[in-house]
Amino acid sequence: MIETARLLLRPWREPDKPAFHDLVNTPAMMAHFGGVTSRDRIDALLDGQMASQAADGCSMWAVEFRAGGTLAGICGLRAARPYKGTPVDDELEIGWRIGERWWGQGVAKEAAAASLAWGWANRPEPRIAAWTGAANTRSWGLMRRLGMTHRPELDYQHPLYAADDPIGAMIVYAIDRPRS
């Protein structure tokens, strides 16, 4: 669907679930998501992405290496509004989770930049936003490298976490549609 120099971003398929579970459900990968979780919860994440793709024409896609087809993670855009009542309720979200084996190799940036370009070409929203916990320095560091800026008026407490859980304290970055 989306090709870069090294990567292919494509919709998820049912057979991707075991490889994705093995890739992302590790202590390091899940440190900012509440820790290692059940297979059912990881499968539900992909079910949601497949539903988003069908409904909205986009999702946080499977990221695989063009050479060899190895699954590297997930990256893309989510138009669905799962966080009703939060400041990000109306935001087109970009997100990523790239396997720790490829951290520091530019894979997340390459996939995210391609996702942003796809969003500008195919979606009407005036900006694209991303959010993460304040402690997730790798994630918000990438947001900055992508040209996104912190939007403190959009920061919120994630509804899936207790009010006093620091993992749920989301900081929000956004980038406005480029002027043509």
C-alpha atoms as one frame of an Amber mdcrd trajectory, in Angstrom:
protein
   0.000   0.000   0.000   2.690   2.508   1.030   6.263   1.799  -0.011   9.408
   3.517   1.207  13.035   2.753   0.485  13.048  -0.092   3.036   9.463  -0.619
   4.122   5.990  -1.639   3.102   3.041  -0.357   5.145  -0.032  -2.443   4.466
  -3.365  -3.451   6.007  -3.284  -6.181   8.632  -4.272  -9.774   7.897  -5.477
 -12.412  10.325  -2.278 -14.497   9.909  -0.197 -11.504  11.137  -1.481 -11.863
  14.701   1.034 -14.384  16.130   4.072 -12.541  14.747   2.746  -9.195  15.995
   2.096 -10.629  19.444   5.649 -11.984  19.644   7.085  -8.676  18.380   5.285
  -6.215  20.641   4.320  -8.091  23.783   7.694  -7.814  25.505   8.574  -5.906
  28.688  10.479  -3.227  26.759   7.791  -2.756  24.108   4.930  -2.661  26.611
   6.651  -0.519  29.266   4.550   2.537  28.352   1.334   0.563  27.826   0.906
  -0.983  31.259   3.164  -4.020  30.790   3.002  -7.357  29.011  -0.590  -8.366
  28.366  -2.719 -11.226  27.097  -2.720 -12.569  23.564  -6.423 -11.688  23.368
  -5.696  -8.022  24.081  -2.987  -7.860  21.403  -5.304  -9.629  18.940  -8.046
  -7.100  19.799  -5.630  -4.294  18.910  -5.196  -5.753  15.427  -8.930  -6.460
  15.114  -9.475  -2.763  15.773  -6.947  -1.810  13.097  -8.614  -4.116  10.564
 -11.998  -2.556  11.412 -10.524   0.951  11.063  -9.092   0.068   7.665 -12.485
  -1.192   6.478 -14.409   1.792   7.876 -11.994   4.676   7.310  -9.581   3.560
   4.591  -6.653   3.873   6.992  -5.319   2.317  10.150  -2.073   1.843  11.963
  -0.767  -0.489   9.311   1.543  -3.477   9.427   5.125  -2.356   8.810   7.311
  -4.920   7.121  10.668  -4.846   5.428  10.376  -4.939   1.648  13.410  -7.207
   1.483  12.267 -10.436   3.059   8.866  -9.371   4.395   9.874  -9.433   8.078
   7.306  -7.726  10.295   8.891  -4.678  11.976   5.859  -3.289  13.808   2.883
  -1.020  13.385   2.577   2.553  12.124  -0.086   4.634  10.492  -3.161   6.760
  10.993  -6.298   6.205  13.008  -9.390   8.228  12.160 -11.673   6.420  14.624
 -12.394   8.396  17.767 -11.911   5.954  20.651 -11.361   8.553  23.378 -14.720
  10.332  23.650 -14.676  13.306  25.971 -10.917  13.918  25.711  -9.217  16.850
  23.945  -8.049  14.468  21.179 -11.583  13.340  20.353 -11.509  14.992  16.916
  -7.865  14.395  16.033  -6.492  12.194  13.278  -3.911  10.151  15.165  -0.553
   8.918  13.981   1.062   6.172  16.005   3.777   3.544  15.890   5.323   0.615
  17.699   8.468  -0.702  16.051  10.122  -3.844  17.403  13.008  -3.173  19.763
  15.356  -5.079  17.442  15.126  -2.069  15.077  15.214   0.787  17.602  17.663
   3.521  16.645  17.747   2.513  12.959  15.293   5.078  11.607  12.544   2.550
  10.913   9.896   4.368  12.979  10.780   7.723  11.421  10.661   6.298   7.895
   7.280   4.657   8.507   5.848   7.705  10.288   7.010  10.141   7.600   5.370
   7.940   4.949   2.173   7.810   7.024   2.101  11.601   7.359   2.589  12.015
   3.611  -0.229   9.550   2.958  -2.450  11.437   5.402  -1.891  14.785   3.728
  -2.616  13.265   0.321  -5.677  11.233   1.337  -7.347  12.756   4.413  -9.090
  16.133   4.888  -8.006  16.889   8.471  -6.096  20.150   9.046  -3.584  18.489
  11.380  -2.340  15.127  12.570  -1.686  14.472  16.247   0.168  11.901  18.308
   0.160  11.215  22.034   2.193   9.261  24.506   3.066   9.169  28.166   5.534
  11.838  29.281   8.079   9.156  30.232   8.125   7.741  26.686  11.007   9.922
  25.525  11.658   7.819  22.415   8.133   8.417  21.177   7.874  12.142  21.793
  11.434  12.532  20.544  10.316  11.073  17.228   7.313  13.386  17.235   9.720
  16.328  17.439  11.966  14.912  14.702   8.883  14.667  12.473   8.264  18.398
  12.959   5.436  17.973  15.446   5.087  20.419  18.343   3.787  19.880  21.846
   0.179  21.030  22.221  -0.325  21.232  26.012  -3.956  22.300  25.615  -4.608
  18.815  24.201  -2.802  16.867  26.971  -5.155  14.540  28.857  -5.491  11.592
  31.236  -6.076   8.425  29.196  -9.450   6.914  30.154  -8.055   3.374  30.265
  -5.775   4.256  33.206  -6.562   5.395  36.745  -6.390   9.141  37.340  -3.232
   8.743  39.446  -1.477   6.338  37.042   1.431   8.207  35.395   1.265   5.903
  32.356  -2.098   7.471  31.528  -0.882  11.089  31.614  -0.777  11.755  27.873
   1.203  14.527  26.230   0.034  15.493  22.758   2.057  16.665  19.778   0.600
  17.806  16.459   1.619  18.953  13.008  -0.466  21.195  10.788  -1.217  20.401
   7.169   1.558  21.815   4.979   0.583  24.814   2.899   0.736  24.168  -0.799
